[in-house]
Amino acid sequence: MTKRDFGENFNWGVSTAAYQIEGAYMDDGKGLSIWDQFVRKKGKILNNENANISADFYNRFEGDLALMKAMGIPNFRFSISWSRIFPEGTGKINSRGVDFYNRLIDTCLEYNIQPWITLYHWDLPLALEKQGGWTNRAIILWFEEYVSFCIRNFGDRVRNWMVLNEPMVFTGAGYFLGVHAPGRKRLSNFFPAAHHAALCQAEGGRVIRSERNGMNVGTTFSYTHIEPYSKRLKDISSAARIDTLVNRTFIEPLLGLGYPTKDFKSLSPIEKYMKEGDDKKLQFDMDFIGLQSYTREIIKHSYITPILKAKLVTASQRNVEHTNMNWEVYPESIYHCLKRMSQYPNIARLIITENGASYSDLEVNGEIRDETRKAYLEKHMNQVLRAKKEGVNVGGYFVWSFIDNFEWAEGYRPRFGLVHIDYLTQKRTIKYSGKWFKNFLKNSPY
């Protein structure tokens, strides 16, 4: 496998997210986000850690981009912190926050790195959450204002845009399970939050197109290859319910297919929040769909699990190879996800916007010897190439992530980066996997 095998127009890159790397959580006029508040709640984050400083990308981005240039990485996916631009979520603009993103974009272009911007990567302004956040239908108007501002101010230099990052995760984990910000529970929070997020992913696309011509508009979904634990009908049915919920809930209304309530009737209460015309408002023809695929999940029937009647059989329980997130290493999963998504008739193009692995990095004589991460990436890239050769229109692959970062509820224990961060000194060290990726992009063996 070489870079040439993927074709000249294949987009290679790395991904990050604002809250996970920027730090500077109250600097230069930035408002608080729901994650800034959530990390203060004892017991919510491993070791009670927070991202107040994290990788300090806000102050160190020029050096990080110089490192990215030296590694030959041509595309950089990052997100904008909504509350850094609108401290109250709407209304007054923070010019210093706008200046930061202008400098970040300009430096990317100076280094011949194309910026790919995610408009929402989970860090809702806290001021909006106090008004109901994603459960308040007014968020459609708030989001329109924010998106419109970003396109007007940054769209002259940025062509590639993603509206939302993994809506099932931030609504499910944040508004139903309560394990992510803002920490709400109950289906009565999840259903309106999910519907309003689905409306915003389409409306965001419409705003981008209305503001500027020539934009490459997409959105991203977490997508997991799901299989039943056995051939028993109950396990097969349980796996199908999980698949419907996590893989189909947001993509199908975007494609004009509506919510998949026929295949998972417990999802039907979401329709209570639909207003006249919403079926059309949920639809938008994206230029590409971003897939974020990491693993395979095995599902078993469970009598005691309410509603879903299903449970995950973890990788460690099955005694199979796994990362230190306890995610099975199953490279074929990304192939299956691409093949399945390609069966939808209305998807123009697919891009792997996240794929990577967390391992405990071993430092030897100042080097990070993460051969397992290199092997993970190489095997998954091979499966992307397999799908491409079979006719799947996949046009890019972005590694998660460029640098180690704050990994939400898991804190700093998981390390996904191609570049190691010493959080005490902020020293950056390119790992073995990063050196391998650099040489892969040069089309030479490592």
C-alpha positions, 0 to 999 in steps of 0.5 A, a space after each residue: 500500500 502506498 499513497 499513490 494507490 489512493 489516487 491524486 485527489 485523495 485528502 490526507 489529514 489529521 483531526 482535532 477539536 477545540 475544547 480538547 486541545 486549545 486550553 485558554 478556557 477563559 482567556 481573551 474574552 472567551 465565554 464558558 462552554 458546557 464542558 468548562 462547567 461539566 469538568 468542575 463536577 466531581 467524579 465526572 472526569 477520570 482523575 477529576 481532570 479538565 482541559 483548562 490548559 490541555 495542549 495549550 494549542 491556543 498559545 502554541 498553534 504556530 509551532 504545532 502547525 510548523 510541526 505539521 508542515 514538517 510532517 508533510 500533512 496537507 489537511 488539518 481538521 479543527 473545530 471552532 469554539 462557539 463561545 470563543 466567538 460568541 461568549 454568550 452564544 449569541 449577540 455580542 462578538 468577541 473580536 479577540 476570539 475571531 482574531 485567533 481563528 483568523 491567525 490560525 487559518 492564515 498560518 495554515 495557508 502560509 504553510 500550505 495546509 488546507 483547513 477543514 473546519 468543524 462548526 460544532 464539536 460539542 462545546 456549546 456556550 454555557 449561556 445557551 445551555 442555561 436557556 435549554 441548550 439543544 432541548 430548546 428549539 430556539 437553538 436553530 436560530 442561535 446556530 444559524 447566527 453562529 454559522 452565518 458569522 463563521 462563513 462570512 468571516 472565514 469562508 473567503 479562505 476556508 472551503 471545507 466545512 463540517 456542520 456537526 461532529 457526531 450528533 448521536 454522541 453529544 445528544 446521547 451521552 450529554 442529554 440521555 446518559 449524562 456522562 458527557 456535558 451538560 450531564 442531563 439524563 432522561 429521554 425527555 431531554 434526549 428526544 428534543 435535543 436529538 431532533 433539534 440537532 438533526 434540524 441544525 445539521 441540515 440548516 447549517 448546510 443551507 446557511 453555508 450555501 446561502 452565504 458563499 458559493 463554492 463551499 465543500 459542505 459536509 457533516 460527520 457521524 460516529 459509525 460503528 460496525 455492529 454484529 450480534 453475539 450469536 445467531 440467536 434471534 434475540 441477539 440479532 434483534 438486539 444488535 439491529 436495535 442498537 444499529 438503528 439507534 446509533 448508526 441510522 438516527 441522524 443520517 436517514 432524516 438528512 437523506 430524506 428517509 425520515 427517522 427509522 422509527 419503523 425499525 426501532 419503535 422506541 424512537 417514535 417519541 422523537 416525532 412529538 417534537 416535529 412541527 409542520 414542514 420539519 420533514 423537509 427541513 431535516 433534509 440537505 444534500 451534503 457534498 460529503 459525509 464524514 465517517 468516524 469509525 474506530 471499532 466493531 461492537 458485539 451486542 447481546 440480548 439483555 432482559 434487564 436493559 430498559 428499552 434497548 434490551 441489549 448490552 455490549 460484550 466488551 473486547 476484554 470480555 471476549 479476550 480479543 485484541 483491543 486498545 486501552 479504551 477497550 475498543 476491539 482492534 478489528 480493521 475490517 470494521 471500517 471497510 464494512 462501514 464504508 460499504 454499508 454507507 455507500 449503499 445509500 443512494 443520496 450520498 455524494 462522497 464519503 470521507 473518513 474524518 476520524 480513525 485512530 487508536 489509544 495506546 499507552 505510549 512507551 518512551 525509550 531514549 527520548 523516542 515514543 515507540 508506538 508500533 501498535 498505533 502504526 500497525 492499527 493505522 496501516 491496517 485500517 488504511 488498507 481496509 479503506 483502500 479495499 473499499 475504494 477499489 471496490 467502487 466506494 467513493 471515499 475521498 479522504 482519511 484523517 487520523 485522530 489525532 494530530 496531538 495527544 489531547 483531553 479525551 472527554 470523560 476519560 481525561 488525559 489517560 488515553 493518548 491518540 496523537 501522532 505527536 506526544 504531549 508532555 503536559 507538564 512541560 508542553 514538549 512535543 515529540 513526534 511518535 514512531 507512528 507520526 514518523 511513519 505517517 510522514 514517510 507514507 505521505 512522501 510515498 517512501 518506505 519507513 
